[in-house]
């Protein structure tokens, strides 16, 4: 696979120069490589948020992309740096679970530890592996360096598991994975799982009757759009990743409901169907 562009995901934000430095390092090593941004607004050190963002974004990126992920609260520790080759992408970053959810859709073909200093900057800072290891490695991949030269093979990267919803009798239990900057609460329950649970044959662009309880809020259906309810009203709907979300039309569901990441929700079949 010949890489043609690099896509960056970090928790660096934009106030500091860190993102620009990554791009400068890449451009010095591989000037013709296109550099794309996925996000630099991942909450500091939130690996699972970064993993979710990569999962939802990468299907819209071209094949032959080198993905550099730097959400790395363990920088400078014993955690490894890795390069994962899949059929579509290279994934470069810390071996801390950041690529867990992407690998559900894009299984690794081969994984290498990053140990060859010939492809690092010198010296390597203990606090900025994004600049000194991950960005230069990505740039060298784009110049045609094979992944096998970066270091020895690794049997498998560290991955944490996707929190699958649980069905208990007539109830489906899920949890909140994260909330975006609009305050939309994103759950771990997919449209397909809800339709199967309710015995629906296909999804339709209209309200879907069910009973949902989250925090102290009870809803009686999943709406097709935000505008299906009045402003400042809470609703459930399918998000752009086809996961069940909770929102407030023209408002902030996380603030209004007081729900945190990991909080539980329960979905039940409509009473008339029980």
C-alpha positions in Angstrom: 0.0 0.0 0.0 1.4 3.4 -1.0 0.3 6.1 1.3 -0.7 9.4 -0.2 -1.9 11.6 2.7 -1.7 11.9 6.5 -4.7 12.5 8.7 -4.2 13.9 12.2 -6.2 13.4 15.4 -5.0 14.8 18.7 -6.1 16.3 22.0 -3.7 19.3 21.4 -6.3 22.0 20.7 -5.5 25.1 18.7 -4.3 27.5 21.3 -0.7 26.2 21.3 1.6 25.4 18.4 1.6 21.7 18.8 -0.6 20.9 15.8 1.4 23.2 13.6 4.6 21.6 14.7 3.4 18.2 13.7 2.6 19.5 10.3 6.0 21.2 10.0 7.8 18.0 10.8 5.8 16.1 8.2 6.4 18.7 5.6 10.1 18.8 6.1 10.4 15.0 5.6 7.7 14.6 2.9 6.9 18.0 1.4 4.4 16.7 -1.2 2.3 14.8 1.3 -1.2 16.2 1.9 -2.1 16.7 5.6 -5.7 16.3 6.6 -7.2 17.1 10.0 -9.7 14.8 11.7 -9.9 16.6 15.0 -7.7 18.4 17.5 -10.5 19.0 20.0 -10.4 15.6 21.8 -10.7 16.3 25.6 -7.3 16.1 27.1 -6.2 12.5 27.7 -9.6 11.0 26.8 -8.5 7.9 24.9 -12.0 6.5 24.4 -13.3 9.7 23.0 -10.4 9.7 20.5 -11.2 6.1 19.7 -14.8 6.9 19.0 -13.9 9.9 16.8 -11.6 7.8 14.7 -14.2 5.1 14.3 -16.8 7.6 13.0 -14.5 9.6 10.8 -12.3 7.2 9.0 -14.9 5.7 6.7 -15.0 9.1 5.0 -11.3 9.3 4.4 -9.6 8.0 1.3 -7.7 4.7 1.2 -4.0 4.9 1.4 -4.1 7.3 4.3 -1.7 7.3 7.2 -3.6 8.1 10.4 -1.6 9.7 13.2 -3.4 9.6 16.5 -2.0 11.4 19.5 -4.1 11.1 22.6 -1.4 10.0 24.9 -1.5 10.5 28.6 1.1 7.8 29.0 3.7 9.5 26.9 7.2 8.8 28.2 6.1 5.6 30.0 6.6 2.0 29.0 3.7 2.0 26.6 4.8 1.3 23.1 4.5 3.3 19.9 3.1 1.3 17.1 2.3 1.2 13.4 -0.7 -0.9 12.4 -1.3 -1.7 8.8 -4.8 -2.6 7.6 -6.1 -3.1 4.2 -7.1 0.6 3.9 -5.0 2.5 6.4 -1.8 2.8 8.4 -2.4 3.8 12.0 0.4 5.4 13.9 0.4 6.3 17.5 0.6 5.0 21.1 -0.4 1.5 22.0 -3.0 2.6 24.5 -6.3 1.6 23.0 -6.7 4.7 20.8 -7.3 2.5 17.7 -9.6 0.0 19.4 -12.8 0.9 17.7 -11.3 1.4 14.2 -9.9 -2.1 14.3 -13.4 -3.5 14.7 -14.0 -2.4 11.1 -10.4 -2.6 9.8 -8.7 -5.6 11.3 -4.9 -5.3 11.5 -2.8 -7.1 8.9 0.4 -6.5 10.7 1.6 -4.5 13.7 5.1 -3.1 14.4 6.6 -1.5 17.4 8.3 1.8 16.7 11.9 1.2 17.8 14.1 2.2 14.8 15.6 5.7 15.7 16.5 6.2 12.0 12.9 7.3 11.5 12.6 9.5 14.6 13.8 13.0 15.3 16.9 13.3 17.4 16.7 13.8 20.3 13.4 12.3 21.3 11.5 14.3 24.0 9.9 12.3 26.8 6.8 14.5 26.5 6.3 15.0 22.8 6.3 11.7 20.9 3.8 13.1 18.5 6.5 15.5 17.2 9.6 13.2 17.6 8.2 9.8 16.7 4.7 9.6 15.3 4.8 12.5 12.8 8.2 11.6 11.3 7.3 7.9 11.1 4.1 8.8 9.2 6.1 11.0 6.8 8.6 8.3 6.1 5.8 5.9 5.4 4.5 8.3 2.8 8.0 8.4 1.3 7.8 4.6 0.8 9.6 3.2 3.9 8.1 -0.2 4.6 6.5 -0.7 8.0 8.8 -3.7 8.6 11.7 -1.2 8.9 10.1 0.7 11.8 10.7 -2.0 14.4 9.8 -5.6 15.3 6.4 -7.2 14.8 3.9 -7.1 17.7 1.4 -9.9 18.1 -1.5 -7.6 18.7 -2.1 -4.0 19.8 -3.8 -3.2 23.1 -7.5 -2.8 22.6 -10.4 -2.2 25.0 -13.7 -3.8 24.1 -16.8 -2.1 22.7 -19.4 -1.9 25.5 -22.2 -4.0 23.9 -25.7 -3.4 25.1 -27.3 -6.1 27.2 -30.8 -7.6 26.7 -32.5 -8.7 29.8 -36.0 -10.1 29.3 -38.0 -7.3 27.8 -35.3 -4.6 28.4 -32.2 -3.5 26.5 -29.6 -1.8 28.7 -27.0 0.5 27.2 -24.8 3.3 28.4 -23.6 6.8 27.3 -20.3 6.6 25.5 -19.7 10.4 25.3 -21.3 13.7 24.6 -20.3 16.1 21.8 -19.8 19.8 22.0 -23.5 20.4 21.3 -24.3 18.4 24.4 -25.8 15.5 22.4 -25.5 12.2 24.4 -24.2 9.4 22.3 -25.0 5.8 23.4 -23.6 2.4 22.5 -26.8 1.1 21.0 -27.1 1.0 17.2 -30.2 1.4 15.1 -29.9 -2.3 14.0 -29.8 -3.5 17.6 -32.9 -1.5 18.4 -34.8 -2.7 15.4 -33.9 -6.3 16.1 -35.0 -5.9 19.7 -38.3 -4.4 18.7 -38.9 -6.9 16.0 -38.9 -4.3 13.2 -38.0 -5.4 9.7 -36.5 -2.2 8.5 -35.8 1.3 9.6 -38.1 4.1 8.4 -37.8 7.9 8.5 -40.6 8.3 11.1 -41.0 8.1 14.8 -40.3 4.6 16.3 -42.4 3.7 19.3 -40.6 2.4 22.3 -40.1 3.3 26.0 -36.7 4.8 27.0 -35.5 5.8 30.4 -32.4 7.8 31.0 -31.7 9.6 34.3 -35.1 10.9 35.4 -36.3 11.4 31.8 -38.8 9.0 30.1 -39.4 9.1 26.4 -42.0 7.2 24.3 -40.4 7.1 20.9 -37.3 7.7 18.8 -37.8 10.7 16.6 -36.6 11.2 13.0 -35.3 14.7 13.4 -34.5 17.4 16.0 -37.4 19.5 14.7 -39.9 16.7 15.5 -40.2 18.2 19.1 -40.6 21.8 20.3 -37.5 23.9 21.1 -35.8 23.0 24.5 -37.5 19.6 24.5 -35.5 16.4 25.0 -35.7 13.7 22.4 -34.1 10.4 21.3 -33.0 10.1 17.7 -30.4 8.3 15.4 -27.1 10.2 15.2 -25.0 10.4 12.1 -23.2 7.2 13.1 -26.4 5.3 13.4 -26.2 5.2 17.2 -29.0 6.1 19.5 -28.5 9.7 20.8 -30.3 12.0 23.2 -30.6 15.6 22.4 -32.5 18.8 23.3 -33.8 20.7 20.3 -31.8 23.9 20.3 -30.4 23.1 23.7 -27.8 21.0 25.5 -28.9 17.5 26.6 -25.9 16.8 28.8 -26.4 20.0 30.8 -30.2 19.6 31.0 -30.2 15.9 32.0 -27.0 16.0 34.1 -25.9 12.7 32.5 -22.3 11.7 32.5 -20.2 9.2 30.4 -20.9 5.7 31.5 -24.4 6.4 32.8 -27.0 3.8 32.0 -30.2 3.9 29.9 -32.9 1.3 29.4 -35.1 0.7 26.4 -38.3 -1.2 26.6 -40.8 -2.4 24.0 -44.0 -0.3 23.9 -46.4 -1.5 26.6 -49.0 -2.5 24.1 -46.4 -5.0 22.6 -45.4 -6.6 25.9 
